[in-house]
Amino acid sequence: MPAPIEDYALLSDCRTGALVSREGSIDWLCLPRFDAPSLFGALLGEPRNGCWSLRPTDDAATSHRHYISDTFILVTRWTTAGGVAEVHEFLPYQPVRTDVVRRIVGISGEVEFATELRLHFDYSRRLPWVRQVGTPQEPALRATAGPEAVIVRGVQLVADDHVHRGRLTVGADEHRDLVLSWFPSHEHQPKPLDVEEALAATRSWWQGWASGIAHEGPHRDEVVRSLLVLRGLTNKDTGGIVAAATTSLPEQFGGARNWDYRFVWLRDAALTLEALIAHGFLEEAHQWRRWLLRAVAGEPGEVQIMYGIAGERDLMEREMPSLPGYGGAAPVRIGNGAVDQYQGDVVGEVLVALEAARIAGLEEGDFSWPLQRALIEHVVASLDRPDNGIWEIRGEPRWFTHSRVMMWAAMDRGVRAVREHGLRGDADRWERTRDALRREIDERGVHAEGFFVQHYDSTEVDASLLILPQVGYCAPDDPRMLRTVAQMESTLMQDGLLLRYRTETGVDGLAGREHPFLACSFWLVEQYAATGRVDEAALLMERLVAMANDLGLLSEEYDVEGDRQAGNTPQALSHLSLIRAADALAGHGGRAADRR
């Protein structure tokens, strides 16, 4: 069985991420980007699918781990019968090359470590050609598979079938560096990394970035770590923000609800952008806006709900039988079929985020406002289309209330941009369209008993309706909103946490069920705080942050019965929603605090 999802730590260089288990095994790594084919894929199968383990040979060894303050440098302290040693591991933050560093530091006594390297490129479909290229004094192993190659330095590795094994011992005040370096196979192998310099530079960069975080109030440590996660999921070259570091970690263990999240959803990225802006990071907003301009360039009607990290459009979904799946949850999927869906809420999320950037002081450029204006016109032209909604249902498109409200928000932000910021646009026409849409929503999106519904002609509620007051469609204490929350509490609450919707209605067109979605419960914290239910908000928040692992990382969902994380990890939406909930508890206004 694979390690529990919450057992994994993230290493990030703001291009890709490695997942390291408590037992010292790197079980997931795609190089050189999050969305590249995996080199280590044991997370979605078995050790034979690729991994790199490093731990003491003492089977009774115990460990404790932490990040060096405000970084993604992981320190695991191992205590054995013979001594104590630490493993310091990180992905160096550097302009060009891509490396994985695992430094063993002796603390006391002597500790022998064993390492096992299983290289299996291209989603476990390609075994490399491996050869020794070092010397006894400076051992090095080179592995080549088609267009890519790696070189591993720092330990003598001996082949045993398709496994390369090695042992090394450290005493007090000694250290040994193991470094894996990735490079295109047609290029010369990179020179040995200066680990001391890379460690100092990486630590300095992360701590320097974190020093700019502005947050006052409860749960500061969790907010800081969550902001670091959002930065770690943001590509430093392109500005693209991936939804998670992994693919196909199951929403239902053993089931088929397994999706690839290593891409840039406009919605998730826009929400991430708002969280960063609210805590002082305007430069990230500027970088992401440039990414947006490049990604959606062209006809507004061809805008997608998601893109590749550099703005790629072709994200065709396919199954990858070479990986058997996490605990047998199959199929493993690469790419995402939602790329072809129409989701009516997405443009609204983008325009709400860009308004936040505008209010924070980010000036509009020659192309940024014309792009937003074109997106508003795309919304106007799409008013007669049902959609697949925020949850990317694979059933029949519907008139989802949340989507209609976000279309309202898109036009609302357009009107404000013209009237409050002096930008050019047909505000009168947008206002008429916006107000007509509100009348439609108030008529068709509200049940006879006075609560908002999941979609027109439905009697169900949906946790996405908690976003309505966040964007200013109604006040948090609007009677319809209060009745909606009560309905959620009676139909969507599972062991005190919120489901996204009731899967048994068949609305999503998928078999099986899922666990409570963490972002939805954080939204509920925000709603409780805004309507005077502060004690309930604080209690729910305490419970939610306790569901993070020992390093402060959250996945997509939580299996309450099994007391374990579920879904892809770390999940941007979970972390940005934690930040918003903490801000709400601190008394800071939400996205629409000055709009009512």
N, C-alpha and C positions, 0 to 999 in steps of 0.2 A: 504494500500500500504506500502511496506517496505521503510525504509529510503534510500535516494540516496546513491549509493556506496561511493561517496566522503565524506559522513557524518561519515564514520567509521575511528576510530583510531585503530592502532595495538598495543597490548601488547605482548611482547615476552620474553621467558626465554631461548631461543635457543634450545627448544625442541618442543614447541607448541606455538600457538598464539591465543589471544582472540581479537575479533572485538567489539569495543564499539561505540555506536552511540552518536551523539551530545546530545540526550535526556537522556543519561545515562543508556542505556540498552546494556548489553552484549548479542549480538544476534548470535554469532558464537564462539564455543569453542569445540575443540576436545582434549580429554585427554587420555593418557599423551603425545601423539605426534600429529604433524600436520595431519597425515594420519589415526589417530584413529577415531572410530565412534564418532559422535557429541553428546555432552551433551546439548548444546544450539544450536538449529538449526533454530531459527526464521528468520535468514537472508534468508533462502530458503523456507519461508512459512509465518507463522503467529506466534504470541506470544505463542499459544498452542504447537508449535513445540519446545519450550524450550528457555528461556531467563531469565535474571536477571536484573531487572531495579532498579535504585537508583537515586532519584531526589527529590527536594523540593516539599512539598505539595502545595505550592503557584503556581497555574497554570500560573501566570504572571511572574514567575521567568525567568530571562535571564542568559545566560551563555557565558563564553569565556574559551577556553582551549589552552593548550600548553604542550609540553614535557619539563620536567626538562632538561636543556642543555645536549645534547649528550647522552641521555638515552631513554628508552621506559617507563619511569615513567610519566604517564599522569596526569596532574593537570587541573581540571575543576572548575572554579570559578563561583559560583551561587550567583546572587544578587536578593534578595527578598524584600518584603515590610518590613519584620521584621529584616533583617540583611543580612550578607554576610558569606558564608562558601565555603570551597573548598573540592573537592573529589580528593584524591591522590590514583591512582590505578595502580597496576603493577603485573607482574608475577615474584616472587623472583628468582634471579639467584642463584641456589643452587645445590649441587652435586646429591641429590637423590630425595627428595620429590617434589611434584607439588602442588602449592597453587595459589589462586587468592586473592589479597589483595585490599580492598576498604576502605581507611581511610578517615573519614569525619573530617575536621578541621574547627573549628569555628574561624571566623575572627572578626566579630562585630555583636552586637545584638544577636538575637536568630533565628535559622533556624530549622524548622521541616522537616525531610526527611521521605519519604515513600519508602519502598522497596517491590518488588514483585518477588518471586522466582518460576519459572516454570521449574521443572526438568523433562527432557524427554530424556532418554538415547538411544543410539544405533540408530542414525539417526531418532529419534522420533518414534521408533518402540516399546519402552519398558518404561512403567511407573514404577517407583521404589516403593519399600516398604519403607515407611518413618516413623520415630519415633523420639520422643523427647528423648535425652540422656543427657541433661545438667541439670542445676539447675536454679532457678529464678535469682540468682546472676551471673551465667555463663551459659547463654542459649546455647544450641547446638542442631542441627537437623541433623540426620543421614539418608541418603537415600541409599538403596542398590538395584542393578539391575544386577542379574547374577554375572559375574566375577568382577564387579567394584562397588565402593561406593564412596560417598562424605560425608563430614561433614561440616556444616556451623555454624560458631560461631560468636558471637558478637551482636546479636539482637534476641529478642523473636519473633518467627515466628508462626503465627496461620494459620491453614489449612482452606481453603475455596474452596471446591471441589478439584481441582488438583493444586490450587495456594496457596502459603504460603506468607502471608503478615505480615509486621511489620512496626512500626514507631519509630523514635528516634529523639531527639532534641539535638543540640549542641549550646553552647554559646561561647562567645569570649574566645580564648585561651584553649578551650576544644577540645578533639578529641575522636572519637569512631572508633574502628577497626572491620570491617566485613571481615571474612576470610573463603573462601571455600577451603577445602583440599581434594584432590583425593587420593584414595588408593585402592589396590586390596581387594576385599571384604572378602577374606579368611584370611587377616592379621588384626592385631590390628589397630584400628584407630590411626592416628598420634597424637602426643602431640600438644597442642596449639603452634602456631608459635610465636616466638619472633619478632613482627613486626618491632620494632625499629632497631633491629640488621639486619633483612632481608632488610629493606629499605636502611640502610647505606651500606650494602655489595653490593646490586644491583646497587645503584648509583655509588659506587666506581668502580665496575667492568666495567660498560658501559663507564664511563668517562675515565677510564684508557685505555680501548681499543681504544676509539676515539682519545686519545692523541697521538697515533702512526700514525695517518693519515698524509700522506705527500701530500699536494696539494697546488700549487701556481697558481693563475689566477682567472678568473671570476667564479661566481656562487659557491663560496666555501661552503656556507651554504647548498645548494642543493646537492653538492657532498658529504659532510659529512653525511647528512641525508640518502642519497642513499647508501653509504657504510654501515651505521648502519642497513639499511633495509636488505642488503645482508647478514650481519652478523646475523641479527635476524632470517633469513630464513635458517641458517646453523645449523644443529644439533651438539651440543657441544660434544656429546658422540661418534657419528659415523663419523662426517665430511660430511655427505650427505647434499646437498643444494637443497631445494625444489624450484620449479618454482614459486609458490605462496602459500598463506596461506589458500586458499579457493577452493571449487569445485563449478562448475555449475553456476557461475555468468555469465549472458548471454552476448554473443557477439552481438546478436540482441535481443532487448527487446521483450519479448513475444514469442521468437522463440526457436528453438531446438539446436542451436549451443552452447551447454553447456557442458563443459569438466572439468574433475578433474585434477587439477594442483598440487596436494600435494605430488608430487613424484620428483625424481631426474632425470632430463633429462641430459644425458652426455653433450649435446650441451650447454644448459643453464648454467650448472655447470662449464663447461670449460670457457665460456665467463665470468662468475662471477669470476672465479679464476684469469683470466687475469686482471680484474679490481682491484682485491685485491692486486695482485703482483705489479701492476703499482703504487700503493699507499703505498707500504712498508710492506705488510703483507705476508711474506714468510712462516711463520709457518702454516697459513691456507692452503697454497699450499701443504705443506708437509702432512698435515692431510688429505686433499682431495685426494692426490695421494695414500695414504694408503687405503682410502675408495675405490678408483678405483681398486686397486689391488685385494681387497677382492671381490668386486662386479662382476668383469668380469673374475675371476679366472675360468679356464677351457679351453675348445676349443675356439679359436678366432672366428671360424665360428658361435658360439652360442652367440656372443655379442649382447646385446639388446641396444636399443636407450634410454631406461629409466629403472630405478630400484626403489625399495622402499628405505626408508631412511637409512636402515641398509644394503642395497644391495639385498633385496628380489626381486625375479624374477616374481612371480605370481601376476600380477596386473590386473586380468581379469575385463573387464568393464561390469557393470550391472546397471540397472535402479533402482531407489529408490522411489517408489510411495508414501512412507510414508512422503516424503517432497514434497509439491506441486510446489516448484520452486520460484525463485525470481520474484515477480510480475506475477506469472503464467507461467514463462518461463520453459517449461518442454520438456523432462524429466530431472530430477536431476540424474546425473551419478556418480557412485562410481567406482574407477578403471579407466583404460584408454586403449581402444582397440589399440591405437598406439603402445603399447608395442610389438605387433607382426609384426609391419611394418619393412621394410628395408629402411633406410634413409642413402643414400650414403655419406652425408656430415659429419656425426657424428664423425667418427674417425679422420678426418682432424681437426675438432674443438679441439678435445682432444690433438692431437699432436702439434698443434699450441700453445695451452696453456702450455703444458709441456715443449715446447722449451722456452717459456717466463720464466718459472720457472728455467730452466737450465741456461739461460743467467743471471737471477737475482742471481744465486749462489746456487740453490738447487742441491746438488749432487745426481747423480743417485745411487740407491741402487742395491743390488744383483738381485732384481726381477723387478725393475721399467723399466729399459731399455729393458730386454728381453720381457716384456709385450708389450712395444711400438713396438718392432721389429715384434712381432707376429701380432699386429694390422695392421702394414703396409702390411704384407703378406696377411692378410685378405682382405685388400683393393685391392691388386693385383689380388687376386682370384675372386673378385666381379666386375671386370671391365665390364663384359658383362651383368650386371644386371641393368635394369631400377629400379627406386626407387619411394618412396612416397614423397620425398622432405622435405625441412625444415618446410613446413607448414602442414605436415602430412595429405596430401590429402587422401580422402576416395574414390576417383575415380581410374581409371586405372593408374598403375605405368607409369612413363615417364622417359625420359632422361633429367632430369633437369640440366640446365647449372650450377646453383650454386652448386649442388651436385657434378658434374663432376670437377668443380674447386676445391672443398674442397678435393676430392680424389687426385687431383694434389698436393694440399698443404700437404697432408699426406706424400706422397712420397718425396716431396721437403724437408720437415723437417727431414725425415729419412736420405736423402743425406747430409744435413747440419750437422746432429748429428755425422755422421761418419767422414766427412771431416773437420769439424771445431771444434769438441769436442773430437775426437779420440775414439769414441765408435765403437763397432764391428757391421758390417752389410755389405750386398752386395750392396754398394752404386752405383757401375757401372750399375747393372741390374735395380735398382730403378730409376736411372737417365734416362736410355733408356725408361723405361715404362712411367716415368713422361713426358718426352719430346714428346713421341708418343701421350699421352693423350692431351697435349697442342695443337698439330697439329689437333687432332680431334675436340677439342673445338673451335679452331679458324676457322675451316671449317664448323662445323655443329651448333655451338652455336651463330653464328653471322648472322644477317639478311643481305640481299643483300644491304640494305640501310645503313649498317655499325653500327648497334647497337646490343648489346647482347640480346638474347631472353630468355624467361622463360624456355622453353625446346626445344629440337631439333624439327624441322619441325613446329615451332610455329611462329606467327608474334607478339605475346604478350611480354610485359616486366613484370618484377617481381621485387619488392623492394629488395629482397634478393641479386640481382645483385650488389647492393651498397657495398657488402662485398668483391667483387673481388679485388679492390685496397687495401682493408684493409689487405688482406693476401698476398699481393705482386704478384698477378697474372698479374696485369697491373698497370700502374701509374694512379693516379686519373685524370690526364689530357690527358690520352690516348684518341685519337679521338673517338674510339669506346665507351669509357666510357662516354665521353661528349654527344655523340648522345643518349646513353642509358638514361642518366639523362633527356635530353630534351624530350625523348619519355615518360618517367615517368611523367614529368610535364604536358604533354598533355593528358595522358590517365589514370593515377593513382591518380592525385591530386584531392582531394575533400575538398573544402573550405580551401585550403592552406596546407592541411596535406595529407600524403601518405597512400593510401590503400596498402595492401600486394600485391594484384593482383586483376584482375577483376573477381568477382565471377560469373558474368553472362555468362562467357565462359563455365561454367560447369566443369572446370578442377578438382574441389575438390569433385565432386560427391554429394554435399549437397544442400538442398533447402535453400532459403533465402539469405540475404546479411549480411554484417558486416560493422563496422565503421572503420575509420582510425586507423591503428596500431601504437601506440606511438613509439615503438622502431625504426620503419622504418623512421619516420620523424627525429629522433635523428641521424640516419645514414646519412640522407640527410644533416643535419647540418655539420657533419664531412666531407662529400664530398664537400659541398660548401666551407668550410674553407680551404680544401686542394687545391682548384682550384682558389683561389683568390676572391671568392664571399663572402668576409668576412662580409660585411654589411648585406647581405641576410642571412648568417649563424647566425649572432647575433640576427637579428629580429626574425627568426624562433625559435631560442633557447629561447628568452624571452617569446614567445607565448607558447611554450611547457612547460616551468617550471611553467607558470601561470596556467596550467591545473592540477597541483598537488593540493591536498586539503590543508587546512590551516595548516596541520602538515607535509606537504612535501611528501605525499604518492601518488603514481601513480598506476593506474590499468593497464590493458592490452591495452584498446582501448579508444577512446573518441568520443562521440556523439556530433558533432559540432552543429547540428541543435537544439538538446535538451540541449546543454551546460552542459553535465554531463559525468562522467566516465562510462565506460562499461567494462565488462569482469572481470576475477579474479583479486584479489587485496590482498596486494600489490604485484606487478608483478616484479620478479627479472630482466627479460629481459628489461623492461622499465627503471628500475633504473640503471642497468649497462650500458645501452646505453646512458642515461643522463650523466653518468660519462665520457664516452668516448668522447661525444660531447663537454663537458666542457674542457676536456684535449686538444681536437683539437683547440678550440677557444683560449686556452692558448698558443698554438704553440708547444705543445708537440707532438712528433711523434706517429703515430699509430702503429698497430701491425706489419707493414712491412716497417716502415720508412727507415730502413737501408738495405732493401733487394732489392731495385730497382737499 
